Amino acid sequence: MLTLAPRPAAPTPPALLFTPEVEAETRPIWERVSARVTPLEWRLHAPLIAEINRIKRERNAVILAHNYMTPEIFHGVGDYVGDSLGLAREAQRAGADIIVQAGVKFMAETSKVLSPDKRVLIPDLNAGCSLASSITAADVRLMRQRYPNAPVVAYVNTTADVKAEVDICCTSANAVQVVEWAAKEWGSDRVLLIPDEFLARNVARQTAVKIVAWKGRCEVHERFTAEDILELRAAYPDAEVLAHPECPTEVIEVSHFTGSTAAMTDYVAKNKPKQVVLITECSMADNVACEAPETEFIRPCNLCPYMKMISLQNIYDTLVNDRFEVTVDTAVAERARASVQRMIDMPPLAVPARYDLVKARHHVDVELI
C-alpha cells in the first residue's frame, strides 16, 4: 500500500530574482530552450532553475524527468531524462540520497521500489495516471484465476500493488520482447498484457503469442484518431508522422512510424526529417525540438493533465520543504521489485522497437476482458 507522507512546511524562503548572476549561470540552458520558452517566461524560470540546481548539490538530490515534462524542467533541472524504462534504470543507479520524481505517482513508486534506501519525493500528490487507475491488484488476482497457466505482464504504468501481482513489467520500448520472453519462459501460447488495451492490440500485431488484454487507456493517446492523422498528412504532405503505441491501431495504420518516446527521439536524431509530427503528449515535441533545430515540428497537441501538475515551483517547494515522500509497503515493494527487476534485466534491444510493421501471421485481434 502506498503512503504519501507530507512534511511540515519550512519557513517561506525569500523571493528569487532574475539577477545578472542568475542570467549568466543559466545562459547555456536558455540557449537550448529559447525556441520553446519566451524571454518573459525565462525571467521567471531562470531563478528557480538556478536555486533548484543549487539545492540539489547541497542535499545530494537528483531529479528524474520524464519526456513529458515541460522544457524548462526537462532541460533545466532534470539530471536523468527519458522514458519510463530509462528512468527506472536510473533510479536504481542513482548515487543520490534523495530522488525527486518529475513525473507521475506510479513512476515515483517504481523509483522507491528499486531504491528502498533512498528518499523519494513527488512535487504533487495528485499527479496520477489514467492507466494506473484503471486496474487494481484484486483485478489481477481474478485474472490469474481465469488464466492460471498464463504469465501476466504489466505495463510499467501501474501501481506498485499491481506490479506485486504480476510476473514481469514492460514499457512500450520492450513490450514485444517481454511478451515473447514470458511466453517462452512459462511455456504458454497466451500472455496477459495489462492494462493498456491499445498497447496490447499493437503488440499482438508483432508476435505469434496470443494476447489477453484489459480495457485500460491513456487519456492522452486514446483521443487521437485516424481522421486526425489523415488531415495532418493532407495539410503537411512532407511531414513524417511518428505515433506512440498507446494510440489506437487505426492511428498506427496511417502513421509512418510507431515506437516508444525513446524510439521517436532516436528516429528524429538519426533521420533528421524536415518536418515531423509526434502523436503523443505535447511536451515531448518541445523537448525533442530543442535538440533538433533543423527539423520543423508540427504540433497536434494533447496535454497530459497529470504530467502538467509538475512545475518548477513545486519541484522547488518539494526540495525546500522536504515534501512529499513516497513510501511503499515493504512486502508489496519486495514482490513488485521482482517484476520490475526482470524487466530491467532484459537485454537491451539493438534497434528501437517499432509497431507500424505488422509481423504477426495469425489473426491479430486480442481477447479483451
VMD Tcl script that draws the C-alpha trace (Angstrom):
set ca {
  {0.00 0.00 0.00}
  {1.27 3.45 -0.95}
  {1.76 6.02 1.80}
  {2.44 9.62 0.90}
  {3.77 11.39 3.96}
  {3.81 15.21 3.88}
  {6.48 17.02 5.87}
  {5.87 20.13 7.98}
  {6.28 23.27 5.92}
  {9.54 25.19 6.32}
  {9.63 28.98 6.66}
  {8.85 30.82 3.44}
  {12.11 31.42 1.55}
  {13.00 34.85 0.15}
  {11.80 35.81 -3.33}
  {14.01 34.59 -6.17}
  {15.19 37.27 -8.57}
  {16.49 37.29 -12.13}
  {19.90 38.77 -11.35}
  {22.87 39.12 -13.71}
  {24.46 36.20 -11.86}
  {21.40 34.01 -12.44}
  {21.25 35.08 -16.07}
  {24.90 34.11 -16.61}
  {24.56 30.80 -14.75}
  {21.51 29.67 -16.72}
  {22.53 31.01 -20.14}
  {23.53 27.57 -21.55}
  {20.08 26.23 -20.67}
  {18.38 29.30 -22.15}
  {20.26 28.82 -25.41}
  {18.91 25.27 -25.61}
  {15.26 26.08 -24.84}
  {14.93 29.62 -26.25}
  {12.90 28.44 -29.25}
  {10.30 26.92 -26.91}
  {10.29 29.34 -23.92}
  {9.63 33.09 -24.21}
  {12.05 35.66 -22.74}
  {9.37 36.78 -20.30}
  {8.81 33.22 -19.10}
  {12.55 32.72 -18.79}
  {12.88 35.61 -16.32}
  {10.53 33.63 -14.05}
  {12.03 30.20 -14.74}
  {15.75 31.00 -14.51}
  {15.89 31.94 -10.79}
  {14.02 28.76 -9.89}
  {16.29 26.65 -12.08}
  {19.42 28.14 -10.52}
  {18.12 27.64 -6.98}
  {16.84 24.10 -7.61}
  {20.21 23.08 -9.03}
  {21.98 24.64 -6.03}
  {19.76 22.82 -3.52}
  {20.26 19.52 -5.36}
  {24.02 19.81 -4.92}
  {23.63 20.80 -1.29}
  {21.27 17.92 -0.43}
  {22.72 15.25 -2.74}
  {19.44 15.03 -4.64}
  {18.68 14.13 -8.25}
  {15.66 14.84 -10.42}
  {14.32 12.16 -12.75}
  {12.42 13.99 -15.51}
  {10.11 12.16 -17.89}
  {9.93 13.03 -21.59}
  {6.53 14.66 -20.98}
  {7.89 17.35 -18.67}
  {7.95 20.91 -19.98}
  {11.27 22.09 -21.49}
  {12.31 24.27 -18.54}
  {12.09 21.18 -16.28}
  {13.39 18.61 -18.76}
  {16.40 20.65 -19.90}
  {16.75 22.94 -16.88}
  {16.77 20.71 -13.81}
  {16.47 17.09 -14.98}
  {19.57 15.09 -14.03}
  {18.28 11.99 -15.77}
  {15.72 12.35 -18.54}
  {13.93 9.86 -20.73}
  {11.13 7.31 -20.93}
  {9.78 5.12 -18.13}
  {12.29 2.32 -18.74}
  {15.25 4.69 -18.78}
  {14.12 6.44 -15.60}
  {13.56 3.12 -13.83}
  {17.14 2.11 -14.63}
  {18.49 5.46 -13.47}
  {16.53 5.30 -10.21}
  {18.39 2.11 -9.41}
  {21.81 3.51 -10.38}
  {21.50 6.94 -8.79}
  {24.04 7.59 -6.06}
  {21.98 10.37 -4.51}
  {20.28 10.35 -1.11}
  {17.08 11.90 -2.48}
  {15.18 11.28 -5.72}
  {12.66 13.88 -6.89}
  {10.33 12.37 -9.46}
  {9.40 14.89 -12.13}
  {6.66 12.66 -13.40}
  {3.61 10.89 -12.00}
  {2.96 8.72 -8.95}
  {3.50 5.29 -10.48}
  {6.98 6.46 -11.55}
  {7.75 7.64 -8.01}
  {6.55 4.29 -6.65}
  {8.79 2.47 -9.11}
  {11.77 4.55 -8.01}
  {11.05 3.70 -4.38}
  {10.62 0.01 -5.17}
  {14.01 -0.04 -6.90}
  {15.74 2.23 -4.37}
  {14.25 1.36 -0.98}
  {17.06 3.07 0.94}
  {16.61 6.41 -0.86}
  {14.04 9.05 -0.04}
  {11.70 9.55 -3.00}
  {9.75 12.80 -3.25}
  {6.99 13.83 -5.65}
  {6.06 17.50 -6.13}
  {2.28 16.96 -6.40}
  {0.25 14.27 -4.66}
  {-2.43 14.39 -7.37}
  {-0.14 13.53 -10.30}
  {-1.81 10.27 -11.22}
  {-2.33 8.31 -14.44}
  {-5.49 7.10 -16.17}
  {-3.82 3.78 -16.99}
  {-2.57 3.19 -13.45}
  {-6.02 3.91 -12.03}
  {-7.76 1.56 -14.50}
  {-6.74 -1.68 -12.74}
  {-6.21 -2.96 -9.21}
  {-4.29 -5.79 -7.57}
  {-7.63 -7.56 -6.97}
  {-8.34 -7.42 -10.71}
  {-5.03 -9.14 -11.42}
  {-5.74 -11.89 -8.90}
  {-9.09 -12.60 -10.57}
  {-7.39 -12.73 -13.98}
  {-4.94 -15.30 -12.67}
  {-7.84 -17.48 -11.54}
  {-9.29 -17.35 -15.05}
  {-5.93 -17.96 -16.79}
  {-3.91 -19.96 -14.23}
  {-1.17 -21.07 -16.63}
  {-0.57 -17.81 -18.49}
  {2.10 -15.31 -17.43}
  {0.98 -11.78 -16.58}
  {2.91 -8.82 -18.00}
  {2.14 -5.37 -16.59}
  {2.87 -2.16 -18.39}
  {5.03 -0.02 -16.13}
  {2.13 2.49 -15.96}
  {0.68 0.62 -12.98}
  {0.72 0.95 -9.21}
  {3.18 -0.91 -7.00}
  {0.26 -3.03 -5.73}
  {-0.40 -4.23 -9.28}
  {3.28 -4.78 -10.04}
  {3.44 -7.01 -6.96}
  {0.84 -9.35 -8.50}
  {2.42 -9.85 -11.94}
  {5.33 -11.84 -13.34}
  {7.22 -9.11 -15.18}
  {6.79 -5.48 -16.20}
  {7.35 -3.87 -19.59}
  {7.40 -0.49 -21.25}
  {6.41 0.46 -24.78}
  {10.11 0.23 -25.64}
  {10.32 -3.50 -24.90}
  {6.74 -4.85 -24.67}
  {7.06 -7.28 -27.59}
  {10.39 -8.57 -26.31}
  {8.97 -9.09 -22.80}
  {5.79 -10.80 -24.04}
  {7.75 -13.26 -26.17}
  {10.19 -13.97 -23.33}
  {7.35 -14.58 -20.88}
  {5.55 -16.93 -23.27}
  {8.71 -18.97 -23.73}
  {9.65 -18.92 -20.04}
  {6.20 -20.11 -18.93}
  {5.69 -22.46 -21.89}
  {2.45 -20.73 -22.81}
  {0.99 -19.63 -26.14}
  {-1.01 -16.94 -24.32}
  {0.15 -13.91 -22.28}
  {-1.92 -11.43 -20.29}
  {-0.73 -7.90 -21.14}
  {-2.28 -5.26 -18.89}
  {-3.67 -2.63 -18.55}
  {-3.35 -0.69 -21.85}
  {-5.78 -2.06 -24.43}
  {-4.20 -0.25 -27.38}
  {-0.63 -1.21 -26.49}
  {-1.83 -4.82 -26.21}
  {-3.52 -4.66 -29.62}
  {-0.40 -3.17 -31.19}
  {1.86 -5.77 -29.55}
  {-0.43 -8.53 -30.88}
  {0.36 -7.36 -34.42}
  {4.06 -8.01 -33.79}
  {4.05 -11.51 -32.35}
  {2.62 -15.01 -32.68}
  {1.80 -15.02 -28.96}
  {-1.93 -14.74 -28.20}
  {-2.67 -11.63 -26.14}
  {-5.28 -11.23 -23.43}
  {-5.86 -7.53 -22.74}
  {-7.51 -5.24 -20.21}
  {-9.61 -2.23 -21.22}
  {-7.38 0.49 -19.82}
  {-6.49 3.51 -21.93}
  {-4.20 6.52 -21.78}
  {-6.43 9.59 -21.85}
  {-3.84 11.47 -23.94}
  {-3.31 8.89 -26.68}
  {-6.83 7.50 -26.99}
  {-8.08 10.90 -28.20}
  {-6.04 10.76 -31.41}
  {-7.98 9.38 -34.39}
  {-7.09 8.16 -37.87}
  {-9.04 11.14 -39.23}
  {-6.75 13.48 -37.28}
  {-3.68 11.90 -38.85}
  {-5.08 11.90 -42.39}
  {-5.96 15.59 -42.06}
  {-2.42 16.34 -40.86}
  {-0.89 14.38 -43.72}
  {-3.06 16.23 -46.22}
  {-2.13 19.61 -44.72}
  {1.59 18.74 -44.40}
  {2.35 16.19 -47.15}
  {6.11 16.27 -46.49}
  {5.81 15.66 -42.75}
  {6.69 12.29 -41.24}
  {4.15 11.14 -38.65}
  {5.51 9.29 -35.60}
  {2.95 7.73 -33.26}
  {3.11 6.20 -29.80}
  {1.89 2.57 -29.39}
  {-0.63 3.69 -26.75}
  {-2.58 5.14 -29.70}
  {-5.45 3.21 -31.33}
  {-4.40 0.74 -34.02}
  {-6.22 2.84 -36.64}
  {-3.81 5.70 -35.86}
  {-0.81 3.39 -36.22}
  {-2.02 2.25 -39.63}
  {-1.91 5.78 -41.08}
  {1.38 6.85 -39.42}
  {4.86 6.48 -40.87}
  {6.49 5.11 -37.71}
  {5.32 3.92 -34.31}
  {7.51 3.49 -31.26}
  {8.14 4.48 -27.66}
  {9.11 8.02 -26.74}
  {12.76 6.90 -26.77}
  {12.29 5.38 -30.24}
  {10.70 8.61 -31.50}
  {13.62 10.63 -30.18}
  {16.07 8.22 -31.78}
  {14.17 8.37 -35.10}
  {14.35 12.18 -35.26}
  {18.03 12.24 -34.26}
  {19.04 9.66 -36.88}
  {16.74 10.52 -39.79}
  {16.62 14.32 -39.37}
  {13.26 14.76 -41.12}
  {12.50 18.24 -42.47}
  {9.03 18.13 -40.91}
  {7.75 15.77 -38.25}
  {4.59 15.21 -36.24}
  {4.81 13.41 -32.88}
  {1.49 11.80 -32.00}
  {1.92 11.85 -28.24}
  {1.91 14.31 -25.34}
  {2.65 17.96 -26.21}
  {5.87 18.49 -24.28}
  {7.57 15.56 -25.98}
  {7.79 17.55 -29.22}
  {9.14 20.62 -27.41}
  {11.90 18.62 -25.73}
  {12.98 16.80 -28.88}
  {12.82 20.06 -30.87}
  {15.36 21.65 -28.53}
  {17.86 19.02 -29.70}
  {16.81 19.05 -33.38}
  {16.72 22.67 -34.57}
  {16.91 21.61 -38.23}
  {13.51 19.85 -38.00}
  {10.17 21.65 -38.07}
  {7.75 20.15 -35.55}
  {4.05 20.22 -36.37}
  {2.13 20.06 -33.09}
  {-1.25 18.34 -32.77}
  {-1.42 18.90 -29.03}
  {-2.94 16.63 -26.40}
  {-1.78 17.56 -22.89}
  {-1.46 15.10 -20.02}
  {-3.17 16.89 -17.12}
  {-1.24 14.82 -14.59}
  {2.22 15.48 -16.01}
  {1.37 19.17 -16.13}
  {0.80 19.16 -12.37}
  {4.59 19.14 -12.04}
  {6.20 22.59 -12.26}
  {9.47 24.28 -11.40}
  {7.72 25.95 -8.49}
  {6.50 22.76 -6.84}
  {9.82 20.98 -7.52}
  {11.47 23.87 -5.67}
  {8.88 23.68 -2.87}
  {9.45 19.92 -2.60}
  {13.17 20.37 -2.08}
  {12.87 23.33 0.28}
  {10.07 21.84 2.40}
  {11.17 18.20 2.07}
  {7.78 17.06 0.76}
  {6.01 14.81 -0.32}
  {7.68 11.49 0.47}
  {6.56 8.33 -1.32}
  {6.73 5.06 0.59}
  {5.64 1.57 -0.40}
  {4.71 -1.25 1.97}
  {7.79 -3.47 2.44}
  {6.09 -6.72 1.45}
  {4.48 -5.12 -1.61}
  {7.77 -3.49 -2.62}
  {9.66 -6.78 -2.41}
  {7.24 -8.54 -4.76}
  {6.98 -5.55 -7.09}
  {10.76 -5.30 -7.23}
  {10.98 -8.81 -8.65}
  {8.69 -7.98 -11.60}
  {10.39 -4.65 -12.31}
  {13.86 -6.16 -11.99}
  {13.03 -8.84 -14.55}
  {12.17 -6.04 -16.97}
  {15.38 -4.16 -16.26}
  {17.43 -7.33 -16.68}
  {16.11 -7.93 -20.21}
  {18.94 -7.42 -22.74}
  {18.75 -4.04 -24.47}
  {17.32 -4.05 -27.97}
  {19.83 -3.47 -30.77}
  {17.21 -1.47 -32.69}
  {14.36 0.51 -31.04}
  {11.10 -1.43 -31.21}
  {8.57 -0.28 -33.78}
  {4.92 -1.19 -34.06}
  {3.93 0.01 -37.53}
  {5.14 -3.06 -39.43}
  {2.72 -5.95 -38.92}
  {4.74 -9.12 -38.31}
  {2.10 -11.46 -36.90}
  {0.95 -14.26 -39.17}
  {-2.22 -15.06 -37.22}
  {-5.47 -13.22 -36.58}
  {-4.20 -10.28 -34.53}
  {-7.27 -9.42 -32.51}
  {-6.88 -9.72 -28.75}
  {-9.08 -11.31 -26.12}
  {-10.41 -8.36 -24.13}
  {-11.55 -8.81 -20.53}
}
mol new
graphics top color blue
foreach p $ca { graphics top sphere $p radius 0.5 }
foreach p [lrange $ca 0 end-1] q [lrange $ca 1 end] { graphics top cylinder $p $q radius 0.2 }
display resetview
